[in-house]
Amino acid sequence: MPREIRTIILSDAEFTGAIDSFRRVRRDLLPPGTVHSIEAQPDGNILVAIEMKFGPNIRNDTFVLEHQFVVEALARFCIETNVIIPRAGAKKVLRTEKEWVLEIRLKASEMAHHAAFTDTEKAASVQSGIAAN
């Protein structure tokens, strides 16, 4: 049974931009402020360091962004930057030494070429049925 594994690779700057962009859409997840660093955690979550300004006061704090929201942020980033990704499939975010990776694993039934092949088979069987009559 064939499977497909897609990998979308992002630099630290792209990843930070994706998190920043996602914060504008999901304001309830992280407070406003300047993201200074993002660090991968062993459980798949990320630790986000944010500098927040309250008038003359500045506060630096860290917040945990759960893995499901990290995946959602990267999927949204791909959509906003015209990187085509499938809706289906198991998605996870990994950190390499230098980059961030959005990995999408598709089963045969979720793969685009399988769907196209199935449609082609259906069309061929309809054509052969018409030709037989």
N, C-alpha and C positions, 0 to 999 in steps of 0.2 A: 504494500500500500504506500503510495508516494506521500511525501510530506514536503512542506515548504517552510523555510525559516528565513524571514526578512530581518535585516538589521539596518537601523537608521543610526548613524553615528553623529554625535554633536560635540563640539568643543565646549570648554567650560563657559565661554562667553555666550554661546548659543543656548546652552542649558540654563544659564542665569536669565537670559532674555525670555526663555520659555516660561520660567517660574514667574518672572515679573509680569509677563503678559497674562498669565493665568490668574494672578492676584487681582487684576483689574476686573476679571469676570467673576471670580469667587472671592469676594471681599471678606467673607467670614472665616477663611482658612488662615490667613496670615495678616498681621497688622501692616499699615502703611509705613513706609520708610525705605531706606537704601539697603539693598542686599549686599553684604560685604563678602560672604562666603557661603558655599554650599558643600556639605560633607556627607558622603555616603555612610550609612550605618549598616551593620551586619544583617539586620532584619529586613532590609530593603527600603526602609524609610530614609529620609534625608534630614539632616540638621541644617537649618537655615539661620545664619547670623544676620540680624537686621539692626541698622542704626535708626532710631526713632527720635524725632525732634519735637519737643513740646515747648514752644516759645524759646526761651534762652536755654532750656534744659535739653541735654542729649542723653539718651539711654541706649546702651547696646545690650541686646538680648538674643538668645537663640530659641528657635522654635522647631518642633518636629513636624514634618510634613509626611503623612502616611503614604505608603507605596502606591495605593490605589489612586491617590490624587497626583502623585508624580507621573504615573502612567497617563492619567487624564490630561495633565499639563502638556506632556510631550505629544500626545495625540492631537491636541488642539494646536500646538505649535506647527505640526506637520500640515494640518489643514490650512492654517493661516499662511504658510509659506509654499503652498501648492505641492507638497510632497504627498503623493497618493499612497494611502495605507488602507488595508481592508478593515472593515468593521469587525469581522469575525476573527477568531484566533485568540490564543493565550498571549497576553502582552506582559512584559516585565522590563524593568529598567536595571541595567548593570553599569558598574563603574569599572573602567580599565585604569591603567596607570595614568593615562593622559586624557581620556575621553569618556563620554557617557554614551551608552548604547540602549536604544529601544529595540527590543527583540520581539518579533511577532511570529508565533508558530501556528501554522495552518495545517489542518488535516486535509486529506484528499477531497472530502466533501465540501470544504470551505475554499478550495483553490479556484481561482478565476478560470484557468485553462480547463479544469474539470467541468465547470458549468458550461463553458463554451463548447466543449466536446460533446457534452450531453445534449445541448441544443442542436448541434450539428447532426448528431445521431437521430434525434427526433425528426428533424427536417428531412433527413435521408429516408427514414422509414415512411414518412408521409408521402414523399416523392415516389418511392417504390410501390406504395399502396395505390397511388394514382395511376402509375404506369401499368400496374397489373390489371386494373379495371379497364 
